[in-house]
Amino acid sequence: MIAASIVVAEDEFIPPEPEPGFYKALQKCGQKIGLECGESVVKAVLKDQDISTKCCVQLVHKMGRSCHEDLLWYLISQPKIGANATHVFIKGPQVYNSCVSKVGLEI
């Protein structure tokens, strides 16, 4: 799973799905954005790193808000990240909205 490989090492436990099909949907989301930009989004959320315009385009126009929000839920389900849930829920939407401002969004 692309999203899982971004966040956890292979030997770490992946928690049960919050609802049936969640991980399959998350995998499809990861495929839309690709590994490089997926990692960039995660680093932007967790480590306050900048995200490139290229990855913003992938995030906004390929992955979308719904997939981004699902990724945020997945992130906080990870034991090493869950303690920073407040940060993830604040920074996650900021990253997405920043990308929308950077690349625009046609609705």
N, CA, C and O atoms as CSV, one atom per row, in Angstrom:
chain,resi,resn,atom,element,x,y,z
A,1,MET,N,N,0.847,-1.167,0.000
A,1,MET,CA,C,0.000,0.000,0.000
A,1,MET,C,C,0.893,1.230,0.000
A,1,MET,O,O,1.775,1.357,0.849
A,2,ILE,N,N,0.674,2.126,-0.933
A,2,ILE,CA,C,1.524,3.301,-1.078
A,2,ILE,C,C,1.469,4.165,0.171
A,2,ILE,O,O,2.512,4.532,0.712
A,3,ALA,N,N,0.275,4.494,0.637
A,3,ALA,CA,C,0.157,5.372,1.800
A,3,ALA,C,C,0.809,4.746,3.017
A,3,ALA,O,O,1.461,5.440,3.798
A,4,ALA,N,N,0.642,3.455,3.187
A,4,ALA,CA,C,1.243,2.781,4.334
A,4,ALA,C,C,2.754,2.830,4.246
A,4,ALA,O,O,3.426,3.029,5.257
A,5,SER,N,N,3.300,2.651,3.049
A,5,SER,CA,C,4.748,2.658,2.908
A,5,SER,C,C,5.329,4.043,3.152
A,5,SER,O,O,6.500,4.177,3.506
A,6,ILE,N,N,4.518,5.060,2.965
A,6,ILE,CA,C,4.970,6.418,3.221
A,6,ILE,C,C,5.109,6.650,4.718
A,6,ILE,O,O,6.011,7.364,5.156
A,7,VAL,N,N,4.223,6.052,5.501
A,7,VAL,CA,C,4.094,6.397,6.900
A,7,VAL,C,C,4.751,5.404,7.843
A,7,VAL,O,O,5.342,5.810,8.843
A,8,VAL,N,N,4.662,4.107,7.549
A,8,VAL,CA,C,5.166,3.101,8.484
A,8,VAL,C,C,6.172,2.189,7.809
A,8,VAL,O,O,6.124,1.962,6.600
A,9,ALA,N,N,7.076,1.677,8.612
A,9,ALA,CA,C,8.012,0.676,8.113
A,9,ALA,C,C,7.265,-0.633,7.911
A,9,ALA,O,O,6.205,-0.849,8.497
A,10,GLU,N,N,7.822,-1.503,7.079
A,10,GLU,CA,C,7.151,-2.755,6.752
A,10,GLU,C,C,6.902,-3.639,7.955
A,10,GLU,O,O,5.934,-4.399,7.963
A,11,ASP,N,N,7.748,-3.564,8.976
A,11,ASP,CA,C,7.591,-4.437,10.123
A,11,ASP,C,C,6.631,-3.885,11.181
A,11,ASP,O,O,6.416,-4.528,12.208
A,12,GLU,N,N,6.054,-2.707,10.943
A,12,GLU,CA,C,5.126,-2.129,11.904
A,12,GLU,C,C,3.711,-2.610,11.650
A,12,GLU,O,O,3.361,-2.992,10.534
A,13,PHE,N,N,2.912,-2.586,12.684
A,13,PHE,CA,C,1.528,-3.028,12.630
A,13,PHE,C,C,0.645,-1.987,11.950
A,13,PHE,O,O,0.720,-0.800,12.265
A,14,ILE,N,N,-0.186,-2.432,11.025
A,14,ILE,CA,C,-1.177,-1.563,10.409
A,14,ILE,C,C,-2.497,-1.874,11.100
A,14,ILE,O,O,-2.941,-3.022,11.083
A,15,PRO,N,N,-3.135,-0.874,11.709
A,15,PRO,CA,C,-4.354,-1.123,12.481
A,15,PRO,C,C,-5.500,-1.594,11.597
A,15,PRO,O,O,-5.461,-1.428,10.378
A,16,PRO,N,N,-6.527,-2.184,12.219
A,16,PRO,CA,C,-7.703,-2.614,11.448
A,16,PRO,C,C,-8.336,-1.429,10.721
A,16,PRO,O,O,-8.233,-0.285,11.161
A,17,GLU,N,N,-8.982,-1.723,9.616
A,17,GLU,CA,C,-9.657,-0.674,8.849
A,17,GLU,C,C,-10.773,-0.044,9.680
A,17,GLU,O,O,-11.500,-0.751,10.378
A,18,PRO,N,N,-10.912,1.282,9.611
A,18,PRO,CA,C,-12.014,1.926,10.326
A,18,PRO,C,C,-13.370,1.566,9.721
A,18,PRO,O,O,-14.394,1.581,10.404
A,19,GLU,N,N,-13.357,1.245,8.439
A,19,GLU,CA,C,-14.551,0.772,7.747
A,19,GLU,C,C,-14.094,-0.098,6.582
A,19,GLU,O,O,-13.002,0.102,6.051
A,20,PRO,N,N,-14.928,-1.069,6.178
A,20,PRO,CA,C,-14.523,-1.963,5.088
A,20,PRO,C,C,-14.182,-1.190,3.809
A,20,PRO,O,O,-14.913,-0.292,3.394
A,21,GLY,N,N,-13.066,-1.559,3.205
A,21,GLY,CA,C,-12.634,-0.946,1.953
A,21,GLY,C,C,-11.818,0.319,2.110
A,21,GLY,O,O,-11.389,0.902,1.115
A,22,PHE,N,N,-11.590,0.760,3.352
A,22,PHE,CA,C,-10.859,2.010,3.580
A,22,PHE,C,C,-9.443,1.945,3.030
A,22,PHE,O,O,-9.001,2.869,2.348
A,23,TYR,N,N,-8.725,0.857,3.322
A,23,TYR,CA,C,-7.340,0.755,2.862
A,23,TYR,C,C,-7.248,0.626,1.351
A,23,TYR,O,O,-6.306,1.135,0.744
A,24,LYS,N,N,-8.202,-0.041,0.744
A,24,LYS,CA,C,-8.220,-0.144,-0.718
A,24,LYS,C,C,-8.431,1.246,-1.330
A,24,LYS,O,O,-7.766,1.610,-2.300
A,25,ALA,N,N,-9.351,2.008,-0.764
A,25,ALA,CA,C,-9.585,3.373,-1.239
A,25,ALA,C,C,-8.356,4.245,-1.015
A,25,ALA,O,O,-8.011,5.064,-1.866
A,26,LEU,N,N,-7.694,4.072,0.126
A,26,LEU,CA,C,-6.496,4.841,0.425
A,26,LEU,C,C,-5.372,4.500,-0.549
A,26,LEU,O,O,-4.604,5.373,-0.953
A,27,GLN,N,N,-5.283,3.236,-0.920
A,27,GLN,CA,C,-4.279,2.822,-1.893
A,27,GLN,C,C,-4.528,3.492,-3.246
A,27,GLN,O,O,-3.589,3.943,-3.903
A,28,LYS,N,N,-5.791,3.555,-3.655
A,28,LYS,CA,C,-6.129,4.233,-4.908
A,28,LYS,C,C,-5.764,5.711,-4.837
A,28,LYS,O,O,-5.294,6.292,-5.815
A,29,CYS,N,N,-5.985,6.312,-3.676
A,29,CYS,CA,C,-5.602,7.715,-3.483
A,29,CYS,C,C,-4.094,7.883,-3.658
A,29,CYS,O,O,-3.635,8.805,-4.332
A,30,GLY,N,N,-3.339,6.987,-3.046
A,30,GLY,CA,C,-1.887,7.048,-3.156
A,30,GLY,C,C,-1.399,6.889,-4.577
A,30,GLY,O,O,-0.420,7.521,-4.974
A,31,GLN,N,N,-2.069,6.054,-5.345
A,31,GLN,CA,C,-1.680,5.854,-6.738
A,31,GLN,C,C,-1.924,7.108,-7.560
A,31,GLN,O,O,-1.210,7.370,-8.528
A,32,LYS,N,N,-2.922,7.878,-7.179
A,32,LYS,CA,C,-3.239,9.108,-7.915
A,32,LYS,C,C,-2.139,10.152,-7.767
A,32,LYS,O,O,-1.860,10.906,-8.699
A,33,ILE,N,N,-1.524,10.191,-6.604
A,33,ILE,CA,C,-0.535,11.249,-6.337
A,33,ILE,C,C,0.896,10.765,-6.538
A,33,ILE,O,O,1.784,11.574,-6.806
A,34,GLY,N,N,1.133,9.480,-6.417
A,34,GLY,CA,C,2.474,8.929,-6.587
A,34,GLY,C,C,3.293,9.009,-5.309
A,34,GLY,O,O,2.999,9.793,-4.407
A,35,LEU,N,N,4.316,8.189,-5.253
A,35,LEU,CA,C,5.125,8.065,-4.036
A,35,LEU,C,C,5.875,9.349,-3.696
A,35,LEU,O,O,5.863,9.784,-2.544
A,36,GLU,N,N,6.523,9.957,-4.682
A,36,GLU,CA,C,7.315,11.170,-4.413
A,36,GLU,C,C,6.458,12.290,-3.829
A,36,GLU,O,O,6.816,12.885,-2.813
A,37,CYS,N,N,5.334,12.573,-4.467
A,37,CYS,CA,C,4.474,13.654,-3.977
A,37,CYS,C,C,3.723,13.232,-2.716
A,37,CYS,O,O,3.437,14.067,-1.859
A,38,GLY,N,N,3.404,11.952,-2.596
A,38,GLY,CA,C,2.778,11.469,-1.368
A,38,GLY,C,C,3.676,11.704,-0.170
A,38,GLY,O,O,3.228,12.169,0.878
A,39,GLU,N,N,4.944,11.378,-0.335
A,39,GLU,CA,C,5.914,11.623,0.737
A,39,GLU,C,C,6.033,13.113,1.030
A,39,GLU,O,O,6.152,13.515,2.187
A,40,SER,N,N,6.000,13.927,-0.014
A,40,SER,CA,C,6.107,15.373,0.162
A,40,SER,C,C,4.917,15.917,0.960
A,40,SER,O,O,5.089,16.782,1.819
A,41,VAL,N,N,3.721,15.413,0.679
A,41,VAL,CA,C,2.530,15.852,1.410
A,41,VAL,C,C,2.645,15.447,2.876
A,41,VAL,O,O,2.368,16.248,3.769
A,42,VAL,N,N,3.051,14.211,3.121
A,42,VAL,CA,C,3.187,13.737,4.505
A,42,VAL,C,C,4.217,14.585,5.251
A,42,VAL,O,O,3.985,14.965,6.398
A,43,LYS,N,N,5.334,14.881,4.624
A,43,LYS,CA,C,6.358,15.709,5.264
A,43,LYS,C,C,5.861,17.134,5.494
A,43,LYS,O,O,6.207,17.762,6.494
A,44,ALA,N,N,5.051,17.640,4.570
A,44,ALA,CA,C,4.488,18.983,4.748
A,44,ALA,C,C,3.561,19.020,5.957
A,44,ALA,O,O,3.535,19.999,6.703
A,45,VAL,N,N,2.802,17.947,6.143
A,45,VAL,CA,C,1.874,17.886,7.275
A,45,VAL,C,C,2.613,17.623,8.585
A,45,VAL,O,O,2.380,18.312,9.578
A,46,LEU,N,N,3.497,16.638,8.590
A,46,LEU,CA,C,4.132,16.218,9.843
A,46,LEU,C,C,5.331,17.061,10.244
A,46,LEU,O,O,5.565,17.293,11.430
A,47,LYS,N,N,6.091,17.518,9.257
A,47,LYS,CA,C,7.352,18.198,9.563
A,47,LYS,C,C,7.373,19.651,9.106
A,47,LYS,O,O,8.418,20.301,9.131
A,48,ASP,N,N,6.220,20.154,8.690
A,48,ASP,CA,C,6.098,21.553,8.253
A,48,ASP,C,C,7.055,21.901,7.109
A,48,ASP,O,O,7.517,23.038,7.009
A,49,GLN,N,N,7.350,20.927,6.252
A,49,GLN,CA,C,8.214,21.188,5.112
A,49,GLN,C,C,7.400,21.777,3.967
A,49,GLN,O,O,6.188,21.586,3.878
A,50,ASP,N,N,8.096,22.491,3.101
A,50,ASP,CA,C,7.443,23.058,1.918
A,50,ASP,C,C,7.045,21.955,0.958
A,50,ASP,O,O,7.652,20.884,0.931
A,51,ILE,N,N,6.019,22.230,0.174
A,51,ILE,CA,C,5.562,21.301,-0.847
A,51,ILE,C,C,5.667,22.005,-2.194
A,51,ILE,O,O,5.263,23.160,-2.327
A,52,SER,N,N,6.202,21.318,-3.182
A,52,SER,CA,C,6.431,21.920,-4.492
A,52,SER,C,C,5.111,22.173,-5.220
A,52,SER,O,O,4.086,21.561,-4.919
A,53,THR,N,N,5.165,23.076,-6.169
A,53,THR,CA,C,3.999,23.345,-6.997
A,53,THR,C,C,3.580,22.085,-7.746
A,53,THR,O,O,2.388,21.816,-7.892
A,54,LYS,N,N,4.554,21.315,-8.219
A,54,LYS,CA,C,4.256,20.061,-8.916
A,54,LYS,C,C,3.428,19.135,-8.033
A,54,LYS,O,O,2.438,18.558,-8.484
A,55,CYS,N,N,3.836,18.994,-6.775
A,55,CYS,CA,C,3.106,18.107,-5.863
A,55,CYS,C,C,1.772,18.716,-5.445
A,55,CYS,O,O,0.819,17.982,-5.185
A,56,CYS,N,N,1.689,20.026,-5.376
A,56,CYS,CA,C,0.404,20.664,-5.114
A,56,CYS,C,C,-0.588,20.369,-6.235
A,56,CYS,O,O,-1.764,20.110,-5.979
A,57,VAL,N,N,-0.112,20.407,-7.467
A,57,VAL,CA,C,-0.985,20.070,-8.602
A,57,VAL,C,C,-1.491,18.640,-8.451
A,57,VAL,O,O,-2.680,18.377,-8.636
A,58,GLN,N,N,-0.594,17.717,-8.115
A,58,GLN,CA,C,-0.984,16.318,-7.924
A,58,GLN,C,C,-1.999,16.196,-6.782
A,58,GLN,O,O,-2.996,15.484,-6.904
A,59,LEU,N,N,-1.740,16.888,-5.684
A,59,LEU,CA,C,-2.615,16.822,-4.519
A,59,LEU,C,C,-4.011,17.354,-4.846
A,59,LEU,O,O,-5.010,16.694,-4.559
A,60,VAL,N,N,-4.081,18.525,-5.435
A,60,VAL,CA,C,-5.368,19.183,-5.661
A,60,VAL,C,C,-6.119,18.594,-6.850
A,60,VAL,O,O,-7.310,18.296,-6.753
A,61,HIS,N,N,-5.426,18.429,-7.961
A,61,HIS,CA,C,-6.109,18.041,-9.196
A,61,HIS,C,C,-6.171,16.540,-9.429
A,61,HIS,O,O,-7.039,16.081,-10.172
A,62,LYS,N,N,-5.292,15.762,-8.828
A,62,LYS,CA,C,-5.309,14.305,-9.030
A,62,LYS,C,C,-5.889,13.583,-7.811
A,62,LYS,O,O,-6.759,12.724,-7.952
A,63,MET,N,N,-5.414,13.929,-6.634
A,63,MET,CA,C,-5.822,13.221,-5.430
A,63,MET,C,C,-7.131,13.768,-4.865
A,63,MET,O,O,-8.060,13.001,-4.611
A,64,GLY,N,N,-7.213,15.071,-4.669
A,64,GLY,CA,C,-8.438,15.683,-4.179
A,64,GLY,C,C,-8.528,15.749,-2.668
A,64,GLY,O,O,-7.779,15.094,-1.943
A,65,ARG,N,N,-9.469,16.561,-2.218
A,65,ARG,CA,C,-9.648,16.820,-0.789
A,65,ARG,C,C,-10.060,15.563,-0.023
A,65,ARG,O,O,-9.539,15.304,1.062
A,66,SER,N,N,-10.979,14.789,-0.568
A,66,SER,CA,C,-11.472,13.596,0.126
A,66,SER,C,C,-10.340,12.611,0.406
A,66,SER,O,O,-10.221,12.099,1.519
A,67,CYS,N,N,-9.516,12.348,-0.595
A,67,CYS,CA,C,-8.376,11.443,-0.403
A,67,CYS,C,C,-7.396,12.020,0.607
A,67,CYS,O,O,-6.856,11.290,1.439
A,68,HIS,N,N,-7.166,13.316,0.540
A,68,HIS,CA,C,-6.256,13.964,1.481
A,68,HIS,C,C,-6.763,13.786,2.909
A,68,HIS,O,O,-5.986,13.473,3.812
A,69,GLU,N,N,-8.049,13.982,3.113
A,69,GLU,CA,C,-8.619,13.821,4.452
A,69,GLU,C,C,-8.516,12.372,4.923
A,69,GLU,O,O,-8.260,12.119,6.100
A,70,ASP,N,N,-8.716,11.420,4.008
A,70,ASP,CA,C,-8.558,10.014,4.377
A,70,ASP,C,C,-7.123,9.720,4.804
A,70,ASP,O,O,-6.895,8.969,5.752
A,71,LEU,N,N,-6.163,10.309,4.109
A,71,LEU,CA,C,-4.763,10.131,4.474
A,71,LEU,C,C,-4.494,10.690,5.870
A,71,LEU,O,O,-3.743,10.095,6.644
A,72,LEU,N,N,-5.102,11.824,6.190
A,72,LEU,CA,C,-4.932,12.400,7.521
A,72,LEU,C,C,-5.463,11.452,8.594
A,72,LEU,O,O,-4.823,11.280,9.631
A,73,TRP,N,N,-6.609,10.843,8.365
A,73,TRP,CA,C,-7.158,9.869,9.321
A,73,TRP,C,C,-6.219,8.690,9.475
A,73,TRP,O,O,-6.006,8.192,10.581
A,74,TYR,N,N,-5.657,8.244,8.355
A,74,TYR,CA,C,-4.708,7.131,8.424
A,74,TYR,C,C,-3.480,7.533,9.249
A,74,TYR,O,O,-3.000,6.756,10.074
A,75,LEU,N,N,-2.986,8.728,9.024
A,75,LEU,CA,C,-1.804,9.184,9.757
A,75,LEU,C,C,-2.019,9.141,11.263
A,75,LEU,O,O,-1.159,8.659,12.001
A,76,ILE,N,N,-3.146,9.636,11.717
A,76,ILE,CA,C,-3.346,9.684,13.163
A,76,ILE,C,C,-3.623,8.303,13.749
A,76,ILE,O,O,-3.577,8.136,14.968
A,77,SER,N,N,-3.910,7.310,12.906
A,77,SER,CA,C,-4.110,5.955,13.420
A,77,SER,C,C,-2.784,5.265,13.722
A,77,SER,O,O,-2.763,4.197,14.335
A,78,GLN,N,N,-1.692,5.865,13.298
A,78,GLN,CA,C,-0.371,5.300,13.531
A,78,GLN,C,C,0.105,5.656,14.936
A,78,GLN,O,O,0.083,6.825,15.321
A,79,PRO,N,N,0.534,4.661,15.700
A,79,PRO,CA,C,0.949,4.932,17.082
A,79,PRO,C,C,1.999,6.040,17.216
A,79,PRO,O,O,1.930,6.847,18.143
A,80,LYS,N,N,2.949,6.083,16.316
A,80,LYS,CA,C,4.018,7.084,16.418
A,80,LYS,C,C,3.526,8.491,16.067
A,80,LYS,O,O,4.157,9.482,16.437
A,81,ILE,N,N,2.417,8.577,15.364
A,81,ILE,CA,C,1.918,9.864,14.902
A,81,ILE,C,C,0.682,10.305,15.679
A,81,ILE,O,O,0.418,11.501,15.796
A,82,GLY,N,N,-0.065,9.359,16.204
A,82,GLY,CA,C,-1.313,9.649,16.893
A,82,GLY,C,C,-1.200,10.682,17.992
A,82,GLY,O,O,-2.139,11.440,18.235
A,83,ALA,N,N,-0.068,10.719,18.655
A,83,ALA,CA,C,0.128,11.708,19.718
A,83,ALA,C,C,0.121,13.129,19.163
A,83,ALA,O,O,-0.115,14.087,19.899
A,84,ASN,N,N,0.378,13.260,17.882
A,84,ASN,CA,C,0.393,14.571,17.230
A,84,ASN,C,C,-0.885,14.814,16.432
A,84,ASN,O,O,-0.876,15.583,15.471
A,85,ALA,N,N,-1.979,14.168,16.817
A,85,ALA,CA,C,-3.237,14.268,16.066
A,85,ALA,C,C,-3.692,15.714,15.897
A,85,ALA,O,O,-4.148,16.097,14.819
A,86,THR,N,N,-3.574,16.503,16.933
A,86,THR,CA,C,-4.004,17.900,16.838
A,86,THR,C,C,-3.213,18.628,15.760
A,86,THR,O,O,-3.778,19.375,14.961
A,87,HIS,N,N,-1.911,18.406,15.744
A,87,HIS,CA,C,-1.068,19.030,14.726
A,87,HIS,C,C,-1.501,18.580,13.323
A,87,HIS,O,O,-1.602,19.401,12.411
A,88,VAL,N,N,-1.752,17.290,13.153
A,88,VAL,CA,C,-2.160,16.746,11.849
A,88,VAL,C,C,-3.477,17.372,11.403
A,88,VAL,O,O,-3.628,17.741,10.238
A,89,PHE,N,N,-4.433,17.494,12.331
A,89,PHE,CA,C,-5.732,18.057,11.963
A,89,PHE,C,C,-5.692,19.554,11.701
A,89,PHE,O,O,-6.557,20.084,11.004
A,90,ILE,N,N,-4.714,20.227,12.242
A,90,ILE,CA,C,-4.551,21.655,11.944
A,90,ILE,C,C,-3.741,21.830,10.665
A,90,ILE,O,O,-4.143,22.563,9.762
A,91,LYS,N,N,-2.611,21.159,10.597
A,91,LYS,CA,C,-1.689,21.346,9.471
A,91,LYS,C,C,-2.212,20.728,8.180
A,91,LYS,O,O,-1.989,21.280,7.102
A,92,GLY,N,N,-2.902,19.594,8.268
A,92,GLY,CA,C,-3.403,18.916,7.067
A,92,GLY,C,C,-4.250,19.811,6.178
A,92,GLY,O,O,-3.942,19.954,4.995
A,93,PRO,N,N,-5.307,20.419,6.707
A,93,PRO,CA,C,-6.103,21.327,5.886
A,93,PRO,C,C,-5.320,22.557,5.425
A,93,PRO,O,O,-5.557,23.069,4.330
A,94,GLN,N,N,-4.386,23.034,6.260
A,94,GLN,CA,C,-3.561,24.172,5.846
A,94,GLN,C,C,-2.736,23.829,4.615
A,94,GLN,O,O,-2.625,24.638,3.694
A,95,VAL,N,N,-2.158,22.634,4.596
A,95,VAL,CA,C,-1.360,22.196,3.443
A,95,VAL,C,C,-2.241,22.140,2.200
A,95,VAL,O,O,-1.864,22.645,1.143
A,96,TYR,N,N,-3.408,21.530,2.329
A,96,TYR,CA,C,-4.299,21.415,1.171
A,96,TYR,C,C,-4.725,22.804,0.681
A,96,TYR,O,O,-4.663,23.083,-0.516
A,97,ASN,N,N,-5.155,23.670,1.597
A,97,ASN,CA,C,-5.603,25.007,1.205
A,97,ASN,C,C,-4.473,25.834,0.610
A,97,ASN,O,O,-4.697,26.629,-0.302
A,98,SER,N,N,-3.271,25.651,1.118
A,98,SER,CA,C,-2.117,26.335,0.547
A,98,SER,C,C,-1.892,25.894,-0.900
A,98,SER,O,O,-1.592,26.707,-1.773
A,99,CYS,N,N,-2.042,24.599,-1.130
A,99,CYS,CA,C,-1.886,24.085,-2.490
A,99,CYS,C,C,-2.986,24.607,-3.405
A,99,CYS,O,O,-2.726,24.934,-4.564
A,100,VAL,N,N,-4.203,24.688,-2.898
A,100,VAL,CA,C,-5.300,25.249,-3.699
A,100,VAL,C,C,-4.954,26.680,-4.096
A,100,VAL,O,O,-5.154,27.072,-5.246
A,101,SER,N,N,-4.439,27.454,-3.159
A,101,SER,CA,C,-4.052,28.834,-3.460
A,101,SER,C,C,-2.924,28.896,-4.479
A,101,SER,O,O,-2.886,29.776,-5.340
A,102,LYS,N,N,-2.009,27.942,-4.361
A,102,LYS,CA,C,-0.839,27.917,-5.227
A,102,LYS,C,C,-1.197,27.548,-6.669
A,102,LYS,O,O,-0.664,28.137,-7.610
A,103,VAL,N,N,-2.098,26.578,-6.846
A,103,VAL,CA,C,-2.361,26.060,-8.197
A,103,VAL,C,C,-3.769,26.344,-8.699
A,103,VAL,O,O,-4.054,26.139,-9.879
A,104,GLY,N,N,-4.652,26.810,-7.825
A,104,GLY,CA,C,-6.024,27.063,-8.223
A,104,GLY,C,C,-6.837,25.782,-8.250
A,104,GLY,O,O,-6.293,24.681,-8.331
A,105,LEU,N,N,-8.124,25.944,-8.180
A,105,LEU,CA,C,-9.019,24.798,-8.187
A,105,LEU,C,C,-10.255,25.154,-8.979
A,105,LEU,O,O,-10.982,26.086,-8.635
A,106,GLU,N,N,-10.484,24.415,-10.031
A,106,GLU,CA,C,-11.711,24.606,-10.811
A,106,GLU,C,C,-12.753,23.642,-10.282
A,106,GLU,O,O,-12.523,22.435,-10.208
A,107,ILE,N,N,-13.894,24.185,-9.919
A,107,ILE,CA,C,-14.965,23.329,-9.386
A,107,ILE,C,C,-16.029,23.168,-10.441
A,107,ILE,O,O,-17.028,22.486,-10.211
